[in-house]
Amino acid sequence: MEVLTTLPITRSCPYAPPEEHRRLREEAPISRVTLPSGREAWALTRLEDVRTMLTDPRFSSDRQNPGFPLLVDGQRRVTNFRASLISMDPPEHGPARRAVVGEFTVKRMNALRPRIQEIVDEHLDALLAGPKPADLVRALSLPVPSLVICELLGVPYADHDFFQERSGKLLRRTTPPQERAAAVDELRDYLDKLIAQKEQQPGDDLLSRQLEKTQDREELVALGFLLLIAGHETTANMISLGTVTLLEHPEALAAIVEDPAKTPSAVEELLRYYTIAEFAVSRVALEDVELGGVLIRKGEGVITLGNMANRDPEVFDNAYDFDVERGARHHVAFGFGAHQCLGQNLARLELQIVFDTLFRRIPTLQLAVPADQLPYKDDANVYGLYELPVTW
């Protein structure tokens, strides 16, 4: 059965995908849909189909392909994806990814643990010394991962307002095309000048080390662009959403406070539960492909409803429940296959350190407004919170 519907992308509630997505999975797990941009594509709702598609080389990541299912109308015209790692296919993708993946190994991330802990403690010191209520987004969620990724890349943190404002414009679906194009150009110009400085005076940072491996300035600018935006926006949103969820589930919070060894499992459940970048791993078919019993034609776009895949009842028991004991790492919150998120080890580490430290140091932390009145990012391609008023 083929169901052609306009795909809603605003969540029914902060914790769940739209009811229309659930209906699609129940009636036609692989469905032909109309995207908000007006283009048509196939929508996947089952975890098995998503993982199969993401490991099949007949599906392309090339955002410049006319059939690629971009959510925002006109995005292709204002964003040059040519040199971006997320837009590469074999044979270019493998060497480009291998050149940088060593920067994000578990061993290297663990070496960063003391510095991340120091950053978290410094920001909590400032939070506790300041007025109540406070906005946790501004006090902790955003500056911690932003400072970490800046230090890792070799980007001056003093410029954080500049790139956070522009990354916010890029991630909002409502940003006018002219503003989106300007934000792209300004960020690229900033990174191009920064890399030019590092060519003359290299430092002990990722971008400087990559200069030893490639002379392709456009590719290096694109890498910095990707890591700078993804490295702070995604983790910042997960810190805020995770804090709300743990405060709203006191038994789960008590469990990780009593036994921090359970925090990694809680982090995995939070990642599955929200799937904040659920449309990030879409593809376009390079040839006719049969997937899950459905024929997808060459040139047709495929969009993954990751939030539904991570609530697949065939994979996750009581999939709509938040369960910190679940321990399910086989979700697709970080994607899957060759393009799986480079920074996932860093994100996991930051989340674990933040939650363990936040609730240990501020055991009386509470929301300053009801959870259902918080300003959620319903207009953004990466879900999260604009503000999180808290007190203690």
C-alpha positions in Angstrom: 0.0 0.0 0.0 1.4 3.4 -1.0 0.5 6.4 1.2 1.3 9.8 -0.3 1.0 12.5 2.4 2.7 15.7 3.2 5.2 14.8 5.8 4.9 16.8 9.1 8.3 17.4 10.8 7.1 19.1 14.0 6.9 16.8 17.0 3.5 15.9 18.5 5.0 16.6 21.9 8.6 17.2 23.1 9.2 13.5 23.5 7.5 11.9 20.5 7.5 12.1 16.8 4.3 13.3 15.0 1.4 10.9 15.0 1.4 10.9 11.2 4.9 9.2 11.3 3.5 6.5 13.6 0.6 5.9 11.2 3.0 5.6 8.3 5.0 2.9 10.1 1.8 1.0 10.9 0.2 1.2 7.5 3.1 1.5 5.1 6.6 1.4 6.7 8.2 2.6 3.4 6.0 5.3 2.1 6.0 7.8 -0.7 5.6 11.3 0.9 5.7 15.0 0.1 8.4 16.9 2.0 7.9 20.5 3.4 10.0 21.7 0.4 7.3 20.4 -1.9 9.5 17.6 -3.3 8.6 13.9 -3.1 10.7 11.2 -1.5 10.4 7.8 0.2 10.2 7.8 4.0 11.6 4.9 6.1 10.3 4.1 9.5 11.8 0.7 10.5 15.2 0.4 12.0 16.2 -2.6 9.8 15.3 -0.7 6.6 17.2 2.4 7.8 20.4 0.4 8.6 20.1 -1.6 5.4 19.8 1.6 3.3 22.7 3.3 5.1 25.1 0.5 4.3 24.0 0.0 0.7 26.4 1.8 -1.7 23.6 2.2 -4.2 22.3 5.1 -2.0 24.3 8.3 -2.2 25.0 11.1 0.3 25.7 13.6 -2.4 23.6 16.7 -1.5 24.3 18.2 -4.9 22.4 15.3 -6.6 19.2 16.9 -7.9 17.2 14.0 -6.3 18.6 14.4 -2.8 15.7 15.1 -0.4 16.6 18.3 1.3 13.9 19.5 3.7 14.4 23.2 3.1 13.5 24.6 -0.3 16.4 26.3 -2.0 19.0 25.0 0.4 21.0 23.4 -2.4 21.3 26.8 -4.1 22.8 28.5 -1.1 25.0 25.7 0.4 28.0 24.3 -1.4 28.2 20.7 -0.3 30.8 19.6 -2.8 33.8 19.3 -0.4 31.8 18.3 2.7 32.6 15.0 4.2 28.8 14.3 4.8 28.2 14.7 1.0 31.0 12.5 -0.2 30.5 9.0 -1.7 33.2 6.4 -2.5 35.9 6.5 -3.5 36.5 10.0 -2.1 34.7 9.5 1.2 36.9 6.7 2.6 40.3 8.5 2.5 38.8 11.8 3.6 37.2 10.2 6.7 40.2 8.1 7.6 42.3 11.3 7.6 40.3 12.8 10.5 38.7 9.8 12.3 41.8 9.3 14.4 41.1 12.6 16.1 37.9 11.1 17.7 39.0 7.7 19.0 37.9 6.6 22.4 41.5 6.8 23.6 41.9 10.4 22.4 38.6 11.4 23.9 39.5 9.9 27.3 42.6 12.0 27.2 40.3 15.0 27.0 38.3 13.9 30.0 40.2 16.1 32.6 39.9 19.2 30.5 36.2 18.6 29.8 35.7 18.0 33.6 37.5 21.3 34.3 35.3 23.2 31.8 32.1 21.8 33.3 33.2 22.6 36.8 34.1 26.2 35.9 30.7 26.8 34.4 28.9 25.2 37.3 30.9 27.4 39.7 29.7 30.5 37.7 26.1 29.2 37.7 26.1 28.6 41.4 27.6 32.1 42.1 25.0 33.8 39.9 21.3 34.7 40.3 18.3 32.3 40.4 16.6 31.3 38.2 19.2 30.8 35.5 19.1 29.8 31.9 21.0 26.5 31.7 21.3 26.7 28.0 23.4 29.9 28.3 25.1 28.9 31.5 26.1 25.3 30.7 24.5 23.4 27.8 25.9 25.7 25.0 29.2 26.9 26.3 30.6 23.5 27.4 30.5 21.7 24.1 31.3 25.0 22.2 34.5 25.5 24.2 35.5 21.9 23.8 35.1 21.9 20.1 36.8 25.2 19.8 39.8 23.9 21.7 39.8 20.7 19.6 39.7 22.5 16.3 41.9 25.5 17.2 39.1 28.0 16.8 39.2 31.1 19.2 36.3 30.7 21.7 36.2 34.5 21.8 34.4 34.3 18.4 31.7 31.9 19.7 28.9 34.5 19.4 29.7 34.9 15.8 29.5 31.2 14.8 26.7 30.3 17.1 24.5 33.0 15.6 25.2 31.9 12.1 24.9 28.2 12.9 21.5 28.9 14.4 20.4 30.5 11.2 21.5 27.5 9.2 19.6 25.1 11.4 16.3 26.9 11.5 14.0 25.9 8.6 12.4 29.3 8.7 15.5 31.2 7.8 15.1 33.1 4.5 17.3 31.9 1.7 19.3 35.2 1.5 20.1 35.0 5.3 21.0 31.3 5.0 23.4 32.1 2.1 25.0 35.0 4.0 25.5 32.8 7.1 27.2 30.1 5.0 29.5 32.7 3.3 30.4 34.4 6.5 31.3 31.1 8.2 33.3 29.9 5.3 35.2 33.2 5.0 35.9 33.1 8.8 37.3 29.5 8.6 39.3 30.3 5.4 41.1 33.1 7.1 41.7 31.1 10.2 43.2 28.2 8.2 45.4 30.7 6.3 46.7 31.8 9.7 47.4 28.2 10.7 49.4 27.7 7.5 51.8 30.3 8.8 51.5 29.5 12.5 50.2 26.0 13.1 49.1 25.0 16.6 48.4 21.8 18.5 44.9 21.4 17.1 42.9 19.4 14.6 42.8 21.9 11.8 46.6 22.4 12.0 47.2 18.6 11.9 44.9 18.3 8.9 47.0 20.9 7.1 49.8 18.3 7.2 47.6 15.8 5.3 45.8 17.9 2.7 46.5 21.0 0.6 42.8 21.2 -0.4 41.7 24.4 1.3 38.1 24.0 0.3 37.9 20.5 1.8 39.5 21.7 5.0 37.2 24.7 5.3 34.2 22.3 4.7 35.5 20.0 7.5 35.9 22.8 9.9 32.4 24.1 9.0 30.9 20.7 9.6 32.7 20.0 12.9 32.2 23.5 14.3 28.4 23.4 13.8 27.8 19.8 14.7 30.3 19.8 17.6 28.4 22.3 19.7 24.8 22.5 18.5 23.9 18.8 18.8 25.6 18.1 22.2 24.2 21.4 23.6 20.7 20.4 22.7 21.1 16.9 24.2 22.4 18.4 27.5 19.3 20.6 27.8 16.8 17.9 26.8 18.6 15.3 28.9 18.4 17.5 32.0 14.7 18.1 31.5 14.0 14.4 31.0 16.0 13.3 34.1 14.3 15.9 36.2 11.0 14.7 34.9 11.9 11.1 35.7 13.2 11.3 39.3 13.6 7.5 39.7 15.9 7.4 36.7 17.8 10.4 38.0 18.1 8.8 41.4 19.5 5.6 39.8 22.4 7.4 38.0 23.2 9.6 41.0 23.4 6.5 43.2 25.4 4.6 40.7 27.3 6.7 38.0 28.2 3.5 36.2 24.6 3.7 34.9 25.1 7.1 33.3 26.4 5.7 30.0 23.3 3.6 29.6 21.2 6.6 30.4 23.0 8.6 27.8 22.3 6.0 25.2 18.6 6.0 26.1 18.4 9.8 25.9 20.0 9.7 22.4 17.5 7.1 21.3 14.6 8.8 22.9 15.1 12.1 21.2 17.0 11.4 18.0 17.5 15.1 17.6 19.0 15.0 14.1 16.5 12.5 12.8 16.5 13.7 9.1 20.3 14.0 8.8 21.0 10.7 7.2 18.8 10.9 4.1 20.0 9.6 0.7 19.3 9.4 -3.0 19.2 6.2 -5.1 21.9 5.9 -7.7 20.1 3.0 -9.4 16.9 1.0 -9.0 16.9 -0.7 -5.6 14.4 -3.0 -3.8 14.3 -2.1 -0.2 11.9 -3.9 2.3 9.9 -5.2 -0.6 9.5 -1.7 -2.2 11.1 -0.6 -5.5 13.0 2.7 -5.2 13.9 4.1 -8.6 17.2 5.7 -9.6 17.1 9.4 -8.7 14.5 9.1 -6.0 15.2 10.5 -2.6 14.9 8.6 0.7 14.4 10.3 4.0 14.9 8.5 7.3 12.4 9.0 10.1 15.0 8.3 12.7 12.8 9.0 15.6 10.4 6.3 14.4 13.3 3.8 13.7 14.5 4.3 17.2 11.0 3.5 18.4 10.7 0.4 16.3 8.6 -2.1 18.4 10.3 -5.0 16.6 13.6 -3.8 18.2 12.8 -1.9 21.4 10.4 -3.2 24.0 8.0 -0.5 25.2 9.7 1.8 22.7 7.9 5.0 23.7 9.0 4.7 27.3 12.1 6.3 28.7 14.1 3.5 30.4 17.7 4.2 31.6 18.2 0.4 32.1 17.6 -0.4 28.5 21.2 -0.1 27.5 20.4 -0.1 23.7 23.4 1.2 21.8 22.1 -0.1 18.5 20.0 3.0 17.8 20.6 5.2 14.8 20.8 8.6 16.7 24.3 8.9 15.3 23.4 7.4 11.9 24.9 4.1 10.8 27.4 2.8 8.3 30.3 4.7 6.6 28.9 8.1 7.5 28.2 7.4 11.2 28.8 10.5 13.3 32.5 11.2 13.6 32.1 12.9 17.0 29.9 10.3 18.7 32.6 9.4 21.2 33.1 13.0 22.2 29.4 13.6 22.5 29.0 10.6 24.8 31.8 11.6 27.0 30.6 15.2 27.3 27.1 14.1 28.2 28.3 11.6 30.8 30.5 14.2 32.5 27.9 16.9 32.4 25.1 14.8 33.9 27.3 13.2 36.6 28.7 16.5 37.6 25.5 18.6 37.3 23.3 16.4 39.6 26.1 15.7 42.0 27.0 19.3 42.5 23.4 20.7 42.4 21.2 17.9 43.9 18.3 20.2 44.4 18.2 21.4 40.7 14.7 21.8 39.4 12.8 23.4 36.5 11.8 27.0 37.0 8.8 26.6 34.6 6.8 23.5 33.7 8.4 21.3 31.1 5.5 21.7 28.7 6.0 25.5 28.7 9.6 25.4 27.7 10.6 26.9 24.2 11.4 23.8 22.2 13.1 24.1 18.8 10.2 23.0 16.7 11.5 25.1 13.8 15.0 23.7 13.7 16.6 20.7 11.8 18.3 19.8 15.1 15.8 19.5 17.9 16.5 21.1 21.3 15.6 24.0 23.6 16.2 27.7 23.1 16.1 28.3 26.9 16.0 26.2 30.0 15.2 28.2 33.2 16.3 26.3 36.3 16.6 27.0 40.0 17.9 25.1 43.0 
